[in-house]
Amino acid sequence: MRLSAPRIEPVDMERLDEEQAAVLAPFANPDNKVGGGRVLNIFRTLAHAPKALEGFLAWGNYILSRRNSLGPRERELVILRTGWNCRSGYEFAQHTRIGKDCGLTAEEIERIKQGPDAPGWTPLEAAMLRASDELVSNHHVSDETWAALGELGDRGRMDLVFTVGQYTQVSMLLNSFGVQLEDGDMADPDLRA
């Protein structure tokens, strides 16, 4: 965690204006996959700008849906590496849980922190991690890495870039606004302030 306290406090769920109530209503539903009826700190923070949150959710829903051609496990591999590269404690904690639900093991999540050259990755997984690194550091995928991603096809390579871009933005928001972990979540010891 980069900040030990929020710079922007999450909205008070008892004091929402109409726009905030409307944009947060789906999260308060106990059947909602994200939070299960609990409105997460990220959304309560972004609700200070309800129209921006609406746009953010529309794009984020594509990234996390089946419309994204990356499988859930591969998507989470890329999201976790991006969160790690951006030093986003909140993002890494949230997607550690989600990644495990999508088939990543605790050992693989530890290896994500080591990067594409850690032993045990398939060539495609290593290329996906390397692309995540290149996008965060250079905002560009090298020709060599692009070629190594070939089995994803053009659509998969596009979705990988979309996913890293989305979660770079998410990490920037979380880090800069000081969004704090949810109750019960633990910061990765390597990402503590």
VOVO-859334 format. One record per residue (C-alpha): residue number from 1; residue in three letters; x, y, z. Coordinates in steps of 0.2 Angstrom, whole numbers, plus 2048, in hexadecimal, padded with zeros to 3 digits. Layout:
REM residues N
  tivex  kollum   xx   yy   zz
    NUM     ALA    X    Y    Z
...
END
This chain:
REM residues 193
  tivex  kollum   xx   yy   zz
      1     MET  800  800  800
      2     ARG  807  811  7FB
      3     LEU  7FC  81B  807
      4     SER  7F7  816  818
      5     ALA  7E7  821  817
      6     PRO  7DB  827  80A
      7     ARG  7DE  837  801
      8     ILE  7CC  836  7FB
      9     GLU  7C1  82E  808
     10     PRO  7B4  822  801
     11     VAL  7A3  829  800
     12     ASP  798  826  810
     13     MET  78A  819  80A
     14     GLU  77E  822  815
     15     ARG  781  833  80D
     16     LEU  780  830  7FA
     17     ASP  779  83C  7EE
     18     GLU  76E  835  7E0
     19     GLU  77C  832  7D3
     20     GLN  787  829  7E0
     21     ALA  778  81F  7E6
     22     ALA  774  81A  7D4
     23     VAL  786  815  7CF
     24     LEU  789  80B  7DF
     25     ALA  778  802  7E0
     26     PRO  77D  7F3  7D6
     27     PHE  78C  7F0  7E2
     28     ALA  780  7F0  7F1
     29     ASN  777  7E1  7EA
     30     PRO  77C  7D1  7F4
     31     ASP  77C  7C7  7E3
     32     ASN  789  7D3  7DC
     33     LYS  799  7C9  7D8
     34     VAL  7A4  7D8  7DD
     35     GLY  7A2  7DA  7EF
     36     GLY  793  7D0  7F2
     37     GLY  788  7DE  7F8
     38     ARG  797  7E8  800
     39     VAL  79C  7F7  7F7
     40     LEU  7AF  7F6  7F5
     41     ASN  7BA  805  7FA
     42     ILE  7C0  807  7E8
     43     PHE  7AE  80A  7E2
     44     ARG  7A9  815  7F1
     45     THR  7B8  820  7ED
     46     LEU  7B5  821  7DB
     47     ALA  7A3  826  7DF
     48     HIS  7A8  837  7E2
     49     ALA  7A8  838  7CF
     50     PRO  798  82E  7CA
     51     LYS  799  831  7B8
     52     ALA  7AB  82C  7B7
     53     LEU  7A8  81D  7C1
     54     GLU  79A  818  7B5
     55     GLY  7A7  819  7A6
     56     PHE  7B4  810  7B1
     57     LEU  7A8  802  7B4
     58     ALA  7A2  800  7A2
     59     TRP  7B4  7FD  79D
     60     GLY  7B9  7F3  7AC
     61     ASN  7AA  7E7  7A9
     62     TYR  7B1  7E3  798
     63     ILE  7C2  7DF  79F
     64     LEU  7BB  7D4  7AC
     65     SER  7AE  7CB  7A1
     66     ARG  7AE  7BD  795
     67     ARG  7AF  7C9  787
     68     ASN  7C1  7CB  78B
     69     SER  7CA  7BD  781
     70     LEU  7D6  7BA  78F
     71     GLY  7D1  7AC  79A
     72     PRO  7CE  7B0  7AC
     73     ARG  7DE  7A8  7B2
     74     GLU  7E8  7B1  7A5
     75     ARG  7DF  7C2  7A8
     76     GLU  7E3  7C1  7BA
     77     LEU  7F5  7BD  7B7
     78     VAL  7F6  7CD  7AD
     79     ILE  7EC  7D7  7BA
     80     LEU  7F7  7D1  7C8
     81     ARG  807  7D5  7BF
     82     THR  801  7E6  7BB
     83     GLY  7FB  7E9  7CD
     84     TRP  80C  7E3  7D3
     85     ASN  816  7EE  7C6
     86     CYS  80B  7FD  7CB
     87     ARG  80E  7F9  7DE
     88     SER  7FC  7F9  7E1
     89     GLY  7F9  7F1  7F2
     90     TYR  7E6  7F2  7F0
     91     GLU  7E6  7EB  7DE
     92     PHE  7F1  7DD  7E2
     93     ALA  7E7  7D8  7F2
     94     GLN  7D7  7D8  7E9
     95     HIS  7DD  7CE  7DA
     96     THR  7E7  7C2  7E4
     97     ARG  7D6  7BC  7EA
     98     ILE  7CE  7BD  7D9
     99     GLY  7DD  7B4  7D1
    100     LYS  7DB  7A6  7DD
    101     ASP  7C9  7A4  7D8
    102     CYS  7CE  7A4  7C6
    103     GLY  7DB  796  7C8
    104     LEU  7EB  79E  7CD
    105     THR  7F4  796  7DB
    106     ALA  7FD  79F  7EA
    107     GLU  80D  799  7E3
    108     GLU  809  7A0  7D2
    109     ILE  804  7B1  7DA
    110     GLU  815  7B1  7E3
    111     ARG  81E  7AE  7D2
    112     ILE  814  7BC  7CA
    113     LYS  81E  7C8  7D5
    114     GLN  82E  7C1  7CE
    115     GLY  828  7C4  7BC
    116     PRO  82A  7BB  7AB
    117     ASP  83B  7B4  7AE
    118     ALA  836  7AA  7BE
    119     PRO  836  797  7BB
    120     GLY  826  78E  7B8
    121     TRP  81D  799  7AB
    122     THR  818  793  79A
    123     PRO  81F  79D  78C
    124     LEU  80E  7A5  789
    125     GLU  80C  7AA  79C
    126     ALA  81E  7B1  79C
    127     ALA  81A  7BB  78D
    128     MET  80A  7C2  795
    129     LEU  814  7C7  7A5
    130     ARG  821  7CF  79A
    131     ALA  814  7D8  790
    132     SER  80D  7DF  7A0
    133     ASP  81E  7E4  7A6
    134     GLU  822  7ED  795
    135     LEU  811  7F6  795
    136     VAL  813  7FC  7A6
    137     SER  825  802  7A4
    138     ASN  825  807  792
    139     HIS  813  808  78C
    140     HIS  818  7FD  77E
    141     VAL  819  7EA  77A
    142     SER  82A  7E6  772
    143     ASP  82A  7DC  761
    144     GLU  831  7CD  76A
    145     THR  824  7CC  777
    146     TRP  816  7D0  76A
    147     ALA  81C  7C1  760
    148     ALA  81D  7B6  770
    149     LEU  80A  7BB  773
    150     GLY  806  7B4  762
    151     GLU  7FB  7A6  768
    152     LEU  7EF  7B3  76F
    153     GLY  7EB  7BA  75E
    154     ASP  7E8  7CC  75B
    155     ARG  7D8  7CC  766
    156     GLY  7E1  7C5  774
    157     ARG  7F0  7D0  773
    158     MET  7E4  7DF  772
    159     ASP  7DB  7D9  782
    160     LEU  7EC  7D7  78B
    161     VAL  7F0  7E9  787
    162     PHE  7DE  7EE  78C
    163     THR  7E0  7E5  79C
    164     VAL  7F1  7EC  7A1
    165     GLY  7EB  7FD  79C
    166     GLN  7DB  7FC  7A7
    167     TYR  7E5  7F5  7B6
    168     THR  7F3  802  7B4
    169     GLN  7E5  80F  7B5
    170     VAL  7DD  806  7C4
    171     SER  7ED  805  7CD
    172     MET  7F1  818  7CA
    173     LEU  7E0  81C  7D2
    174     LEU  7E2  810  7E1
    175     ASN  7F3  816  7E4
    176     SER  7F0  829  7E2
    177     PHE  7DF  82A  7EB
    178     GLY  7E5  81F  7F9
    179     VAL  7D8  812  7F8
    180     GLN  7DA  807  807
    181     LEU  7D8  7F4  808
    182     GLU  7C7  7EC  80B
    183     ASP  7C4  7E5  81D
    184     GLY  7CC  7D4  81E
    185     ASP  7D8  7D7  80F
    186     MET  7EB  7D6  813
    187     ALA  7F8  7E0  809
    188     ASP  805  7D6  801
    189     PRO  814  7D7  80D
    190     ASP  81F  7DD  7FE
    191     LEU  813  7EB  7FA
    192     ARG  811  7F3  80B
    193     ALA  815  805  80C
END
